Amino acid sequence: MKTLLAILAMSFILAVFSNSGCKKKEDNRNCGCTSSEIKYSLQSINGFLSYYQYNNKWVLSYSPSPGAVSNYFPCNSNQDSLQAILQGANQSQVFQVKFSGKVKSTCPGEEFGITSGVTTFDYINIDSLKRN
């Protein structure tokens, strides 16, 4: 009886320790800027380019309906028109812009801080961007 209890106890301890270091990594291939998956496309959206302090990134935003704000972090931040707008800009500036691009999903577990109303965050490969 003692031998059986000892075997069960050792089996339990071995099972606990063998699974403790093997957490499954999130599969981020279908999200974020590196994803080849396109969620949807935006065409000629009037919005704003501003600095989002929580993530320390520039973000394109627009309001698709009253009380709602859609935010898009540019994947191709080296895009010429974006660089031209941001040249000499400081983080307190907000620019009225018109933009188009292909939207990609955020990844599970990404944090965007406290928001109000209906606020969404995604990534975008900018196709066109100009100041209004």
Sequence and secondary structure as in RCSB ss.txt:
>XXXX:A:sequence
MKTLLAILAMSFILAVFSNSGCKKKEDNRNCGCTSSEIKYSLQSINGFLSYYQYNNKWVLSYSPSPGAVSNYFPC
NSNQDSLQAILQGANQSQVFQVKFSGKVKSTCPGEEFGITSGVTTFDYINIDSLKRN
>XXXX:A:secstr
 HHHHHHHHHHHHHHHHHHHT       TTSSTT     EEEEEEEEEEEEETTTTEEEEEE SSTTEEEEEEES
 TT HHHHHHHTT  TT  EEEEEEEEEE   TT       SEEEEEEEEEEEEEE 
